[in-house]
Amino acid sequence: MDVEQQDKILGVLGEKYGDQVLHAGMVYDFFTVTLKKDKIVEIIRELYHHPAMQFQYLTTLCGIHYPELEQIAIMYQLHNLHTNVRVRLKIYLPVASPTVPTLTPVFASANWMERETYDFYGVIFEGHPNLKRILNVDEMIIFPMRKEYPLEDQVRQDKNDSMFGR
Amino acid sequence: MEVKETTDQFYQEEEKQYSYLNLGPTHPATHGIFQNVLKMDGEVIIDATPTIGYIHRAFEKLAERRPFYQITPITDRLNYCSAPINNIGWHMTVEKLLKVEIPKRVQYLRVIIMELARITDHLICNAVIGVDTGALTGFVYMFQQRELVYEIYEEICGARLTSNVGRIGGFERDFSAKAWEKIDRFLKEFPVVLKEFESLLKRNRIFIDRTVGVGGITAEKALNYSFSGPNLRAAGVDYDVRVALPYSSYQDFDFIIPIGKNGDVYDRFMVRQEEMWQSLKIIRQAIDKLPEGPFHADVPDFYLPPKEEVYNNMEALIYHFKIVMGETDVPKGEVYHAVEGGNGELGFYLISDGGRTPFRLHFRRPCFIFYQAYPEMIKGSMLSDAILTMSSMNVIAGELDS
């Protein structure tokens, strides 16, 4: 994406939410904006309705756990189908209480994506109509995609993985 | 607003009028493991509650412990009707991370495979729509053609359903003469069958009565539900990743994006049907324009050297060892790559922290995203139409549950 379009997006964000932008730049071929978590839904709504932006397609949404930062990031990817511009928004939540307002009033498709993120990372989406586990069993007591839960049973003695890194 | 009395008596009387039907998880008409609890008034569906996750296999977690080349077999099992698209999409994601230049010949060969895969995907979906309306003949007829494509896969990579085709950087070998022969045979035989299949259903009175105006969705709704692929195009939005964000030299080919109008079962059927014709067109162009050159890129850190070299050449042996033991260096980075899968935008969101495995890998699975609109699409319709709606959306359980 060229610099002009990046400036345009940052300009629109700067009008009302200038203090919310923490970092912006190209990550490989994708324009990524890191934001503060407080007004994320308002910002997405602004990008949806602003006549120059019209990001009206939610490509995907997912969680990322950074154990060293003790944070869980939520990544939103929006797409403007008219001008074919894409943007990625990222927010960071503390792992102790990951809470963020739901995006379902803006995008109906956020419903299951948020349920999936809750299922795997334990992120609470406030105001979500049906925040239940979606792929895992309801009885599960952990959030399995968090890094502290290893894939294999760690008490196994018969496997030696020291040669293969993590 | 009138406040209804919510006493036990009221609920009992209201619920008396409805019956509940448990459709699935292993109902033969759902073509996969889906459960829907349908609230029904006679034969009309009032509400549906889908439950998914019956074949969840934790791919995203598994991927965090696997080296990049071992993730390819996982992607096979997402949309198993068009596994090569998933494989190649994953290879391209890694190549984007590594910033590898891919030779033109590889890109064209990939296009051929991916379009063949798209044909098999759409072919199954359309044949099954036929079955659900009562036309079993077309199904059997079309499946013979799918067999021909699977034989092509077999010739190229040795496998059929879960193809694991190619390597990071290209293919493990060039297409053999036998493979080209089989592709030629398919290109000659398939259009005839497709034409016959189309004329069997396209203007068929029973088929039209069963499909037109059934399971429709408007373009606005479809976009709000993040539909993609044929289901979105049937609603009238011309979004195709192959055109919007061309990958693997799709910009070199001349093809059109068919779109529908009403987003109903008939439009979805026709969009898929036309896409098969377009895929054939793309394959022919790719074969005609196929450039000479190597069949893999120069990525010694990821592409296994030929066995002959490994036994006789010190450097090749070192690379072989490094790849197999997972000792190669990977740049740190965050990439998203999307391909037009059988069902829509199939995205791979990969975060690498420099380790031998991904730090995080997220699949944007089109089925998972558009299946949530299913209850809304079948509300107010008959039970038999709900079956048809599901098969025409081409919901693949593997992709849905990851």
HADDOCK unambig.tbl for C-alpha pairs under 7 A between the chains (distance, minus, plus):
assign (segid A and resid 27 and name CA) (segid B and resid 334 and name CA) 6.52 0.50 0.50
assign (segid A and resid 28 and name CA) (segid B and resid 334 and name CA) 7.00 0.50 0.50
assign (segid A and resid 28 and name CA) (segid B and resid 335 and name CA) 6.31 0.50 0.50
assign (segid A and resid 57 and name CA) (segid B and resid 223 and name CA) 6.23 0.50 0.50
assign (segid A and resid 57 and name CA) (segid B and resid 224 and name CA) 6.69 0.50 0.50
assign (segid A and resid 57 and name CA) (segid B and resid 226 and name CA) 6.08 0.50 0.50
assign (segid A and resid 58 and name CA) (segid B and resid 226 and name CA) 6.02 0.50 0.50
assign (segid A and resid 59 and name CA) (segid B and resid 226 and name CA) 6.59 0.50 0.50
assign (segid A and resid 60 and name CA) (segid B and resid 364 and name CA) 6.26 0.50 0.50
assign (segid A and resid 64 and name CA) (segid B and resid 360 and name CA) 6.88 0.50 0.50
assign (segid A and resid 84 and name CA) (segid B and resid 244 and name CA) 6.72 0.50 0.50
assign (segid A and resid 107 and name CA) (segid B and resid 224 and name CA) 5.44 0.50 0.50
assign (segid A and resid 107 and name CA) (segid B and resid 225 and name CA) 6.73 0.50 0.50
assign (segid A and resid 108 and name CA) (segid B and resid 224 and name CA) 5.67 0.50 0.50
assign (segid A and resid 108 and name CA) (segid B and resid 225 and name CA) 5.21 0.50 0.50
assign (segid A and resid 109 and name CA) (segid B and resid 224 and name CA) 6.40 0.50 0.50
assign (segid A and resid 109 and name CA) (segid B and resid 225 and name CA) 4.24 0.50 0.50
assign (segid A and resid 109 and name CA) (segid B and resid 226 and name CA) 5.76 0.50 0.50
assign (segid A and resid 109 and name CA) (segid B and resid 369 and name CA) 6.36 0.50 0.50
assign (segid A and resid 112 and name CA) (segid B and resid 372 and name CA) 6.90 0.50 0.50
assign (segid A and resid 134 and name CA) (segid B and resid 52 and name CA) 6.57 0.50 0.50
assign (segid A and resid 134 and name CA) (segid B and resid 53 and name CA) 6.59 0.50 0.50
assign (segid A and resid 135 and name CA) (segid B and resid 52 and name CA) 6.20 0.50 0.50
assign (segid A and resid 135 and name CA) (segid B and resid 53 and name CA) 4.09 0.50 0.50
assign (segid A and resid 135 and name CA) (segid B and resid 56 and name CA) 6.25 0.50 0.50
assign (segid A and resid 135 and name CA) (segid B and resid 401 and name CA) 6.63 0.50 0.50
assign (segid A and resid 136 and name CA) (segid B and resid 53 and name CA) 6.42 0.50 0.50
assign (segid A and resid 145 and name CA) (segid B and resid 61 and name CA) 6.17 0.50 0.50
assign (segid A and resid 151 and name CA) (segid B and resid 61 and name CA) 6.89 0.50 0.50
assign (segid A and resid 151 and name CA) (segid B and resid 62 and name CA) 6.98 0.50 0.50
assign (segid A and resid 164 and name CA) (segid B and resid 325 and name CA) 6.87 0.50 0.50
assign (segid A and resid 166 and name CA) (segid B and resid 65 and name CA) 6.92 0.50 0.50
